[in-house]
Amino acid sequence: MVHLTDDLTAFKSFDAALPAFDVTAMRAHTAEHPYWVHFGAGNLFRAVHAPIAQTLLNEGEVASGVIVAETFDADIIDEAYKPYDNKSLNVVLKSDGSIENTLVASVAEAFGVRAHDAEWDGLAAVFRNPELQFVTVTITEKGYAVTRDGAPLPWIAPEVEGGPDTAVSAMGAITALLLERFKAGAYPIAMVSTDNFSQNGDRFGAAIREFAALWAAKGFVGQDFLDYLADDTKVSFPLSMIDRITPNPAQSVADMLGEAGFEDNQIIHTAKRTNIAPFSNTEETWYLVIEDKFPNGRPALEKAGVYVADRDTVNDADEMKVTTCLNPLHTALATYGMLLGYLSMSETIADPDLTKLVERLGYVEGLPVVTDPKIFSPKEFLRQVIEVRVPNPNIPDTPARISTDTSQKIPVRYGVTLSKYFAAGDAGVAGPEGQQTLDDLVAIPLVIAGWLRLLIGTDCKGTRDDGTEVTLSPDPRISEMQEHLKGLSVGSHCSNAAVKAAIAPILSDTTLFGNDLTNTPLSTKIADYLTRLADSTNTAHAVLKDALK
């Protein structure tokens, strides 16, 4: 049996790729010469960023490792990092059934941010070091929120009133650390959001500058600090696109590791309900594209598989993934997966009707409006998603996980494509079936209708296709949507007119779809599909077959 804290020689009995560098020497070098800090110590960091740092170390491109910090759930550091000497096992679950293990030891130090204590002082010292080149973050889109309706959010307000010395939220802590860097010499740095949403760098920069402006209004910082943050030759906020399906650690993977002799296989559930483990489980395919905007220099990230490109290329790659070739397909499969009671994403796409749904969604309705980023083929990217990545039975991903915050995802995953069809008007866009207009869309209205059908219910409980109740994945707008749908029920044979009236406020909501869908062909289609889906139980397959024939 082996543990992460064992000497590397112990791993000779375990099938894993080992670091090709002296871990002790790396950590000593990093203490004096830090170049990379990452915020967000969760599973995606362990599956993407830490392996990139390890590859750079293995290739001799750098002598320092990555430093990780956690603001939302500092227990992650205490429970999943420090007891294991900041090491982890990255388990790649390939579609052919094979498994590739890598002992990742590239994390030089890990900081849990709870207060401005000794741990904070260590992190602040890193930011004061002129050699620090860039920061990456994976804190989810919610972590960038600072104000609502012009007022600081409730958990942000105390940090605004208390000033930089009290900041422990993601945006507050990072802004305070940048203030430390400014005071030390206004050293340059790149602040790279690698969160999974469009224009992430722009959103990151806006949030940091907004926080700093709130402090300036209270007299905690001066205009010179605001000018520093606004100067992209000093502090840049590059765009990025990241892609690697990395579910929460699975018990099946933990059991497999235990049988193979890896004893640090327990899944950790923190008090804040973070699911993490001394291992990560992820797929083989991954992408990271970053805008080449590093005012303090950078290592050869390309040698670790990262695409470094200009801003337009990053935007095109991101829009391709988020609005067409992956994320919309994920939401479509997850919605109907929840509706049909499937427990894994691989089960959803094994359903022939759902395969047809995402093939039409991607190839027919999506690709015609995609801008080719040129660094990889959108059509090949889409093929991998449909034929290799989602069907991978070894990836323990679930419709429930993907369905989280669906209302927040729809504006990007479908609204952008819809806006392009709106802009094309009657002329349409050139597709595989000739010129296509809004009237030719089938898959997108099917997905919207499926989502609304799933939401029929009360108290955040939905209704499956077979009529049974299902607990819906967390979403801030569930109650609002269910209030609109409260007059509908499954099997009550509601008239099409009643369905249209119930969903009209939803379809007119431009924050959801980017456009008012009422009085368009889409409104009629969505209402017709929803009427048939809700007419009785076990209708989903019949509706899908008829619409996609």
Backbone torsions as a table, in degrees:
resi	resn	phi	psi	omega
1	MET	NA	141.8	-179.1
2	VAL	-123.2	152.1	176.7
3	HIS	-123.9	156.8	178.5
4	LEU	-63.5	-27.0	-179.2
5	THR	-83.6	-3.9	178.9
6	ASP	-70.4	157.2	171.1
7	ASP	-60.7	147.8	-176.4
8	LEU	-58.5	-26.2	179.7
9	THR	-63.0	-25.0	179.1
10	ALA	-66.5	-23.5	-176.6
11	PHE	-80.6	-1.0	177.1
12	LYS	-62.4	-24.1	178.9
13	SER	-89.3	0.3	-177.0
14	PHE	-123.9	138.2	-175.2
15	ASP	-79.9	92.9	179.1
16	ALA	-152.9	142.7	171.9
17	ALA	-73.1	134.5	-175.2
18	LEU	-108.2	155.7	177.1
19	PRO	-61.4	141.1	-179.1
20	ALA	-101.1	31.8	-179.0
21	PHE	-141.3	162.9	179.1
22	ASP	-81.6	109.8	-174.4
23	VAL	-63.5	-42.2	-179.8
24	THR	-62.2	-44.5	179.5
25	ALA	-65.7	-38.2	178.4
26	MET	-60.5	-43.7	-177.7
27	ARG	-67.8	-37.9	177.8
28	ALA	-65.9	-39.8	179.7
29	HIS	-67.9	-40.0	-179.2
30	THR	-63.0	-36.2	-179.6
31	ALA	-58.4	-32.4	-179.7
32	GLU	-97.3	-27.6	-172.5
33	HIS	-133.2	64.7	178.6
34	PRO	-71.7	143.7	176.7
35	TYR	-129.6	-16.6	-173.1
36	TRP	-144.0	125.4	171.5
37	VAL	-119.4	138.0	176.8
38	HIS	-121.6	135.1	174.2
39	PHE	-105.6	126.9	-178.6
40	GLY	113.0	90.7	-169.7
41	ALA	-92.3	23.5	-174.9
42	GLY	-82.0	-160.1	-171.3
43	ASN	-68.1	-37.2	-179.1
44	LEU	-65.3	-39.3	176.1
45	PHE	-58.2	-43.8	-177.5
46	ARG	-69.3	-24.4	-177.3
47	ALA	-96.1	-17.9	-177.3
48	VAL	-123.1	-62.5	-170.6
49	HIS	-68.7	-48.6	-179.4
50	ALA	-61.8	-41.5	174.8
51	PRO	-63.8	-34.4	175.4
52	ILE	-62.2	-46.6	178.4
53	ALA	-60.1	-37.2	179.3
54	GLN	-67.5	-40.9	178.4
55	THR	-62.0	-42.3	178.1
56	LEU	-61.3	-39.0	177.2
57	LEU	-68.8	-44.4	179.7
58	ASN	-60.9	-35.8	-177.9
59	GLU	-84.4	-2.6	179.8
60	GLY	75.3	16.6	-179.9
61	GLU	-76.9	-26.9	178.5
62	VAL	-139.1	161.7	175.0
63	ALA	-113.4	-8.1	179.9
64	SER	-105.6	158.0	176.3
65	GLY	-99.8	-170.0	178.0
66	VAL	-97.2	143.6	176.5
67	ILE	-105.5	130.7	-177.7
68	VAL	-114.2	143.6	178.2
69	ALA	-132.8	149.5	-179.8
70	GLU	-133.0	125.7	179.7
71	THR	-105.4	-39.7	-175.0
72	PHE	-69.5	-45.3	-175.3
73	ASP	-137.9	83.1	-176.3
74	ALA	-64.8	-15.5	176.6
75	ASP	-61.8	-25.5	177.3
76	ILE	-55.1	-43.5	-178.1
77	ILE	-66.4	-44.7	-177.1
78	ASP	-70.1	-31.0	-173.2
79	GLU	-102.5	-28.1	-174.2
80	ALA	-118.7	-5.4	179.3
81	TYR	-115.2	-64.8	-172.4
82	LYS	-59.9	-39.0	178.9
83	PRO	-66.2	-15.9	-176.2
84	TYR	-115.4	24.2	177.4
85	ASP	57.7	32.3	178.4
86	ASN	61.7	17.9	178.2
87	LYS	-101.3	162.4	176.3
88	SER	-152.3	166.1	176.0
89	LEU	-111.0	120.7	177.3
90	ASN	-94.5	117.7	-176.4
91	VAL	-106.1	111.0	179.1
92	VAL	-95.4	119.1	-176.9
93	LEU	-101.2	104.2	-172.9
94	LYS	-84.6	156.7	-176.7
95	SER	-69.0	-20.6	178.4
96	ASP	-84.3	3.8	178.1
97	GLY	95.2	-10.7	179.7
98	SER	-81.4	162.6	-176.3
99	ILE	-130.2	139.5	179.6
100	GLU	-126.2	118.4	179.9
101	ASN	-102.9	139.6	174.9
102	THR	-133.2	126.6	173.2
103	LEU	-80.1	110.9	-176.1
104	VAL	-96.0	118.3	-177.6
105	ALA	-127.3	26.7	-174.9
106	SER	-85.0	-7.8	179.5
107	VAL	-79.9	113.8	-177.5
108	ALA	-80.8	-35.4	-178.2
109	GLU	-156.4	151.8	179.8
110	ALA	-133.4	130.2	-177.1
111	PHE	-120.2	128.4	171.5
112	GLY	-100.6	117.4	-175.1
113	VAL	-91.7	110.9	175.6
114	ARG	-121.7	-33.6	-176.7
115	ALA	-158.1	171.8	177.5
116	HIS	-86.6	77.8	-175.8
117	ASP	-118.1	-160.3	-178.9
118	ALA	-61.7	-35.6	177.9
119	GLU	-63.7	-43.7	177.0
120	TRP	-61.1	-42.3	-178.7
121	ASP	-59.4	-38.0	178.0
122	GLY	-65.1	-41.2	178.9
123	LEU	-69.4	-39.6	178.2
124	ALA	-62.1	-36.8	178.5
125	ALA	-63.3	-36.2	177.0
126	VAL	-62.6	-43.0	-178.9
127	PHE	-69.6	-25.0	177.8
128	ARG	-80.0	-10.4	-178.6
129	ASN	-76.3	122.5	-177.2
130	PRO	-63.8	-17.8	-177.4
131	GLU	-80.1	-13.1	178.6
132	LEU	-62.0	122.5	-173.4
133	GLN	-97.5	-41.5	-176.7
134	PHE	-156.4	159.1	175.7
135	VAL	-121.1	137.1	170.0
136	THR	-116.5	155.4	179.2
137	VAL	-137.6	143.7	165.8
138	THR	-135.6	90.1	-174.8
139	ILE	-122.9	9.1	-175.4
140	THR	66.3	156.8	-173.1
141	GLU	-59.8	-31.5	-179.0
142	LYS	-62.4	-27.8	-176.1
143	GLY	-69.2	-10.5	-177.7
144	TYR	-92.7	-4.2	-177.5
145	ALA	-74.7	131.6	179.5
146	VAL	-120.3	-42.5	-177.5
147	THR	-130.8	164.1	170.4
148	ARG	-139.9	125.4	-178.2
149	ASP	55.4	37.1	175.4
150	GLY	84.8	-7.5	-178.7
151	ALA	-110.1	144.3	178.3
152	PRO	-58.9	141.8	176.1
153	LEU	-61.6	155.4	-174.1
154	PRO	-54.3	-38.7	-179.4
155	TRP	-82.5	-11.9	177.5
156	ILE	-91.3	-33.3	-174.1
157	ALA	-52.1	-43.5	179.7
158	PRO	-62.6	-31.5	179.2
159	GLU	-75.0	-30.6	175.3
160	VAL	-68.4	-44.3	-179.4
161	GLU	-71.4	-36.3	-176.3
162	GLY	-85.1	-18.1	177.8
163	GLY	86.8	-179.6	-174.7
164	PRO	-55.6	-28.7	-177.5
165	ASP	-71.8	-7.4	-179.0
166	THR	-112.5	-2.0	-170.6
167	ALA	-75.8	123.1	177.0
168	VAL	-133.3	-8.6	173.9
169	SER	-69.3	165.1	-177.4
170	ALA	-57.0	-54.7	-176.7
171	MET	-68.8	-38.6	179.3
172	GLY	-67.1	-45.8	-179.0
173	ALA	-64.0	-43.2	-179.1
174	ILE	-65.7	-40.3	177.4
175	THR	-63.7	-41.2	178.7
176	ALA	-64.8	-37.2	179.1
177	LEU	-70.6	-35.3	174.0
178	LEU	-65.7	-33.3	175.1
179	LEU	-63.0	-39.7	175.7
180	GLU	-60.3	-41.6	-180.0
181	ARG	-67.3	-38.7	177.5
182	PHE	-62.6	-46.6	-178.9
183	LYS	-64.3	-31.3	-177.5
184	ALA	-75.5	-16.4	-179.1
185	GLY	156.8	12.8	-178.9
186	ALA	50.2	45.8	-177.3
187	TYR	-70.9	148.3	179.2
188	PRO	-74.7	157.9	179.7
189	ILE	-166.0	149.6	172.8
190	ALA	-103.3	131.2	179.9
191	MET	-111.6	104.4	-167.8
192	VAL	-108.4	107.9	171.4
193	SER	-74.6	126.9	172.4
194	THR	-117.2	31.2	174.1
195	ASP	-81.1	157.0	-167.4
196	ASN	-89.5	66.7	171.4
197	PHE	-154.0	158.6	-174.0
198	SER	-69.2	150.0	-179.9
199	GLN	51.9	39.0	-175.7
200	ASN	-61.3	-38.2	179.2
201	GLY	-64.2	-40.8	178.4
202	ASP	-63.2	-40.8	179.1
203	ARG	-66.0	-40.0	179.3
204	PHE	-61.8	-50.0	-179.5
205	GLY	-60.8	-41.6	-179.7
206	ALA	-63.4	-40.2	-178.5
207	ALA	-67.4	-41.7	179.3
208	ILE	-65.2	-45.0	-179.9
209	ARG	-66.8	-34.0	177.6
210	GLU	-65.3	-42.9	179.2
211	PHE	-63.0	-44.8	-179.9
212	ALA	-62.1	-37.9	179.1
213	ALA	-65.6	-36.0	176.1
214	LEU	-62.9	-39.7	177.2
215	TRP	-69.5	-36.1	178.8
216	ALA	-63.0	-39.4	179.8
217	ALA	-64.7	-24.7	178.3
218	LYS	-93.6	-2.6	178.2
219	GLY	85.7	11.4	-178.6
220	PHE	-80.4	-29.8	179.2
221	VAL	-133.6	160.4	-178.4
222	GLY	-102.9	176.5	179.6
223	GLN	-62.7	-28.9	-179.2
224	ASP	-63.5	-34.4	176.5
225	PHE	-70.4	-39.7	176.5
226	LEU	-62.2	-39.5	178.4
227	ASP	-64.9	-37.5	177.5
228	TYR	-60.9	-45.5	-179.6
229	LEU	-69.6	-25.0	-178.7
230	ALA	-86.8	-10.9	-177.1
231	ASP	-94.5	106.0	-175.4
232	ASP	-74.4	-2.9	169.0
233	THR	-83.0	-11.0	176.3
234	LYS	-106.3	-54.7	-179.9
235	VAL	-127.2	109.8	-179.6
236	SER	-103.7	156.2	178.1
237	PHE	-129.9	77.2	-177.1
238	PRO	-63.5	153.2	171.6
239	LEU	-81.9	159.3	175.1
240	SER	-150.7	162.7	169.3
241	MET	-131.0	126.8	-179.3
242	ILE	-124.2	144.4	-178.2
243	ASP	-155.8	110.9	167.5
244	ARG	-160.7	118.6	179.8
245	ILE	-68.2	113.0	-175.6
246	THR	-133.4	87.4	179.0
247	PRO	-69.7	171.5	171.8
248	ASN	-59.4	152.7	178.1
249	PRO	-54.0	134.4	-175.5
250	ALA	-102.1	144.4	178.5
251	GLN	-63.9	-33.0	178.6
252	SER	-62.7	-37.6	177.5
253	VAL	-71.1	-41.0	177.6
254	ALA	-58.6	-43.6	-180.0
255	ASP	-64.9	-41.8	179.4
256	MET	-61.9	-42.2	179.2
257	LEU	-65.1	-40.9	178.9
258	GLY	-61.0	-42.1	179.1
259	GLU	-65.6	-29.0	-178.8
260	ALA	-84.6	-5.4	176.4
261	GLY	105.8	10.5	178.0
262	PHE	-99.7	111.9	-169.8
263	GLU	-87.0	-19.6	179.2
264	ASP	-85.3	63.3	-172.0
265	ASN	-116.3	15.1	-178.5
266	GLN	-79.8	141.6	176.4
267	ILE	-88.6	132.7	-174.9
268	ILE	-104.3	131.7	175.8
269	HIS	-118.1	107.2	-176.9
270	THR	-75.7	170.9	179.5
271	ALA	-61.4	-27.8	178.0
272	LYS	-90.4	12.5	173.4
273	ARG	70.4	26.8	170.5
274	THR	-79.5	133.2	176.2
275	ASN	-102.8	117.9	-177.7
276	ILE	-149.7	168.1	-178.1
277	ALA	-153.0	171.4	173.1
278	PRO	-70.5	0.6	176.5
279	PHE	-131.3	159.8	170.9
280	SER	-121.1	147.1	174.5
281	ASN	-120.1	129.8	-171.5
282	THR	-151.4	172.9	179.3
283	GLU	-88.7	171.3	-178.4
284	GLU	-76.5	-40.5	-175.6
285	THR	-76.0	136.9	174.0
286	TRP	-154.3	154.4	177.3
287	TYR	-138.7	140.3	166.9
288	LEU	-142.3	118.0	179.3
289	VAL	-117.9	126.6	-176.9
290	ILE	-128.4	137.2	174.9
291	GLU	-64.3	131.5	-175.6
292	ASP	-79.9	81.3	-175.5
293	LYS	-142.7	76.3	-173.9
294	PHE	-121.7	92.6	-173.9
295	PRO	-66.9	-15.0	177.7
296	ASN	-112.4	20.9	179.5
297	GLY	81.5	174.1	-179.5
298	ARG	-160.5	160.1	172.2
299	PRO	-76.0	177.7	-179.9
300	ALA	-79.1	75.2	-177.7
301	LEU	-58.4	-28.2	179.8
302	GLU	-58.4	-32.8	-178.3
303	LYS	-71.2	-9.2	175.3
304	ALA	-107.6	13.2	175.9
305	GLY	94.2	3.5	179.4
306	VAL	-83.6	137.1	171.3
307	TYR	-87.3	124.5	176.1
308	VAL	-113.6	120.9	-168.2
309	ALA	-144.7	178.4	177.1
310	ASP	-79.4	170.1	-172.8
311	ARG	-59.5	-44.9	-177.8
312	ASP	-62.5	-39.4	179.6
313	THR	-64.8	-42.6	178.3
314	VAL	-62.8	-44.1	179.2
315	ASN	-59.5	-45.3	-178.9
316	ASP	-64.8	-41.8	179.0
317	ALA	-63.9	-41.9	-178.7
318	ASP	-66.9	-46.7	-178.7
319	GLU	-63.9	-37.8	177.3
320	MET	-57.6	-46.3	-177.6
321	LYS	-72.7	-50.5	-169.4
322	VAL	-75.8	-32.4	-174.1
323	THR	-105.7	-7.1	-175.2
324	THR	-140.3	-56.7	-161.5
325	CYS	-95.1	-9.7	177.1
326	LEU	-140.0	-64.4	-170.2
327	ASN	-59.2	-42.3	177.9
328	PRO	-63.7	-35.3	178.5
329	LEU	-66.8	-42.5	177.6
330	HIS	-57.3	-47.6	-178.4
331	THR	-65.4	-40.2	178.5
332	ALA	-61.0	-47.5	-179.3
333	LEU	-67.0	-39.4	-179.3
334	ALA	-66.9	-40.8	-179.9
335	THR	-62.3	-51.9	179.8
336	TYR	-72.8	-26.2	174.2
337	GLY	-63.5	-44.5	176.0
338	MET	-63.3	-42.4	-178.0
339	LEU	-62.6	-39.9	-176.0
340	LEU	-93.4	-1.3	175.4
341	GLY	81.5	19.2	177.8
342	TYR	-74.4	144.9	-176.0
343	LEU	-100.5	-14.0	179.9
344	SER	-135.4	155.4	178.5
345	MET	-67.6	-33.0	178.5
346	SER	-64.8	-32.7	176.8
347	GLU	-66.8	-36.6	-177.0
348	THR	-62.9	-47.6	-174.9
349	ILE	-78.7	-11.6	173.2
350	ALA	-75.2	-15.0	176.0
351	ASP	-75.8	117.7	-175.3
352	PRO	-56.0	-35.9	180.0
353	ASP	-68.2	-36.6	178.4
354	LEU	-75.1	-30.5	173.2
355	THR	-61.7	-46.0	178.7
356	LYS	-61.1	-38.5	-179.8
357	LEU	-60.1	-49.9	-176.1
358	VAL	-76.6	-26.6	174.4
359	GLU	-64.8	-43.1	177.2
360	ARG	-68.1	-42.5	-180.0
361	LEU	-57.7	-43.6	-176.6
362	GLY	-84.5	-59.5	-172.8
363	TYR	-71.6	-41.4	-172.4
364	VAL	-90.6	-46.8	-173.2
365	GLU	-96.1	-27.6	-175.4
366	GLY	-92.8	-53.4	-174.4
367	LEU	-55.4	-35.1	-179.9
368	PRO	-59.4	-21.3	-179.0
369	VAL	-109.0	10.0	-179.7
370	VAL	-85.3	139.8	169.7
371	THR	-94.0	122.9	-177.3
372	ASP	-68.4	120.8	179.4
373	PRO	-74.1	-10.8	175.8
374	LYS	75.3	-20.2	-178.9
375	ILE	-82.5	-21.2	169.0
376	PHE	-155.5	159.9	-173.6
377	SER	-81.7	124.0	176.1
378	PRO	-58.7	-39.0	-178.5
379	LYS	-66.4	-40.4	178.1
380	GLU	-69.9	-38.4	175.9
381	PHE	-57.9	-45.9	-179.7
382	LEU	-64.4	-42.1	178.8
383	ARG	-59.8	-43.4	179.4
384	GLN	-60.9	-40.8	179.6
385	VAL	-60.7	-48.4	-173.7
386	ILE	-77.1	-36.9	-171.8
387	GLU	-100.7	-21.3	-173.8
388	VAL	-123.7	-51.8	-167.5
389	ARG	-75.1	-57.3	-179.7
390	VAL	-66.8	-37.4	179.3
391	PRO	-69.4	-8.7	-177.2
392	ASN	-59.2	108.5	-176.1
393	PRO	-71.9	-12.9	-178.9
394	ASN	-83.0	-13.7	179.2
395	ILE	-85.8	114.0	-174.6
396	PRO	-81.8	57.2	-179.3
397	ASP	-99.4	152.3	-172.4
398	THR	-127.9	149.4	172.6
399	PRO	-56.8	-34.3	-178.9
400	ALA	-63.0	-41.2	179.5
401	ARG	-66.2	-45.6	-178.2
402	ILE	-67.2	-28.5	-177.4
403	SER	-77.0	-8.0	179.0
404	THR	-59.1	133.1	175.7
405	ASP	58.9	37.2	-178.5
406	THR	-55.9	-41.2	-178.5
407	SER	-61.4	-28.5	179.5
408	GLN	-80.5	-20.1	-176.9
409	LYS	-92.3	-30.5	-176.2
410	ILE	-55.7	-41.2	-178.4
411	PRO	-56.6	-34.8	179.5
412	VAL	-90.0	-46.1	-172.8
413	ARG	-68.1	-27.0	177.7
414	TYR	-126.4	-31.9	-176.8
415	GLY	-61.3	-37.2	-178.9
416	VAL	-65.9	-46.1	178.3
417	THR	-63.4	-43.5	178.2
418	LEU	-59.6	-40.7	-179.7
419	SER	-62.0	-34.7	179.0
420	LYS	-69.2	-36.4	175.8
421	TYR	-70.3	-38.0	175.1
422	PHE	-59.6	-45.0	-178.2
423	ALA	-65.2	-32.9	-179.2
424	ALA	-72.1	-25.8	177.1
425	GLY	62.3	-148.1	-177.2
426	ASP	-68.0	-22.3	179.5
427	ALA	-68.0	-32.2	177.9
428	GLY	72.7	-171.3	178.4
429	VAL	-123.4	153.6	-178.0
430	ALA	-78.2	115.6	179.5
431	GLY	-124.4	-179.0	-178.0
432	PRO	-66.7	-17.4	178.9
433	GLU	-107.5	21.7	-177.1
434	GLY	95.8	-163.6	178.8
435	GLN	-66.7	129.3	-176.4
436	GLN	-117.1	137.4	176.8
437	THR	-122.0	-178.6	176.1
438	LEU	-52.8	-35.4	-176.3
439	ASP	-65.9	-20.0	-177.3
440	ASP	-91.1	-6.8	-178.7
441	LEU	-72.4	133.9	179.5
442	VAL	-124.0	-49.3	-174.1
443	ALA	-64.9	-44.6	-177.4
444	ILE	-62.6	-48.8	177.0
445	PRO	-63.8	-29.6	175.6
446	LEU	-64.3	-41.0	179.6
447	VAL	-66.0	-44.8	-180.0
448	ILE	-62.6	-43.2	178.6
449	ALA	-63.7	-39.5	178.4
450	GLY	-63.8	-39.3	178.4
451	TRP	-63.9	-46.0	-179.6
452	LEU	-65.7	-38.5	177.7
453	ARG	-61.7	-42.0	179.0
454	LEU	-61.6	-33.9	-175.4
455	LEU	-78.1	-9.4	-179.7
456	ILE	-63.2	115.9	-176.2
457	GLY	158.4	-164.0	179.9
458	THR	-140.7	160.1	172.6
459	ASP	54.9	42.7	177.7
460	CYS	64.0	21.8	171.4
461	LYS	-109.1	133.5	177.6
462	GLY	-106.8	-171.6	-179.0
463	THR	-129.3	123.4	177.4
464	ARG	-71.8	170.4	179.2
465	ASP	-59.7	-32.4	-179.3
466	ASP	-84.6	4.2	177.0
467	GLY	92.4	-6.6	179.6
468	THR	-79.0	157.4	-178.9
469	GLU	-81.3	145.5	177.7
470	VAL	-136.9	137.9	174.7
471	THR	-75.0	122.7	-177.3
472	LEU	-76.2	150.1	176.2
473	SER	-65.9	150.7	-178.2
474	PRO	-56.0	138.1	-180.0
475	ASP	-161.9	126.6	-174.9
476	PRO	-65.0	-14.0	-176.6
477	ARG	-112.4	13.1	-179.4
478	ILE	-58.1	-49.4	-176.4
479	SER	-60.2	-41.1	179.2
480	GLU	-62.8	-45.7	-179.8
481	MET	-64.0	-43.0	-178.3
482	GLN	-67.1	-28.8	175.7
483	GLU	-63.5	-41.6	177.7
484	HIS	-65.6	-35.1	-173.6
485	LEU	-91.7	5.5	-169.6
486	LYS	-62.7	-21.5	179.3
487	GLY	-81.9	-4.7	-178.0
488	LEU	-105.1	148.1	174.2
489	SER	-147.4	156.1	-177.2
490	VAL	-78.1	128.6	176.9
491	GLY	87.5	5.4	-178.3
492	SER	-94.3	2.9	177.5
493	HIS	55.4	49.7	177.9
494	CYS	-63.1	144.2	178.6
495	SER	-70.9	156.7	177.5
496	ASN	-61.5	-34.3	179.4
497	ALA	-65.4	-38.7	179.0
498	ALA	-67.7	-38.7	178.0
499	VAL	-64.6	-45.6	179.5
500	LYS	-58.7	-42.7	-179.7
501	ALA	-65.6	-38.8	-177.7
502	ALA	-68.2	-38.4	-174.5
503	ILE	-93.3	-5.8	-178.7
504	ALA	-55.6	-45.0	178.9
505	PRO	-63.7	-29.0	178.9
506	ILE	-74.4	-46.9	-176.9
507	LEU	-69.7	-21.4	178.4
508	SER	-86.8	-4.6	-175.7
509	ASP	-78.7	104.3	-177.5
510	THR	-70.6	-17.0	175.9
511	THR	-73.4	-18.2	177.7
512	LEU	-89.8	-47.9	-170.0
513	PHE	-114.1	0.1	-179.8
514	GLY	77.6	-13.5	-179.0
515	ASN	-149.3	160.4	173.0
516	ASP	-82.3	113.0	-176.6
517	LEU	-86.0	-9.6	177.2
518	THR	-67.2	152.9	-178.3
519	ASN	60.6	29.5	172.4
520	THR	-126.9	163.5	176.6
521	PRO	-57.8	-28.3	-179.3
522	LEU	-64.6	-38.3	-178.9
523	SER	-59.9	-44.8	179.5
524	THR	-64.1	-43.5	-179.2
525	LYS	-64.3	-46.1	-178.6
526	ILE	-60.7	-44.6	179.7
527	ALA	-63.6	-41.4	179.5
528	ASP	-64.6	-46.2	179.4
529	TYR	-62.2	-44.1	-177.9
530	LEU	-66.3	-39.0	177.7
531	THR	-58.1	-44.3	-178.5
532	ARG	-72.7	-37.8	179.7
533	LEU	-64.5	-35.4	-176.2
534	ALA	-93.5	-4.7	-173.9
535	ASP	-60.4	-37.6	176.5
536	SER	-158.1	-173.1	178.3
537	THR	-85.8	162.6	176.9
538	ASN	55.7	47.3	-179.4
539	THR	-105.4	-15.4	-168.9
540	ALA	-58.6	-46.9	-176.9
541	HIS	-64.3	-39.8	-180.0
542	ALA	-64.5	-42.0	179.8
543	VAL	-65.7	-44.5	179.4
544	LEU	-62.7	-46.6	-179.0
545	LYS	-60.2	-44.6	-177.9
546	ASP	-66.6	-42.4	-177.4
547	ALA	-71.3	-31.7	-173.3
548	LEU	-102.6	10.7	-176.6
549	LYS	-69.8	NA	NA
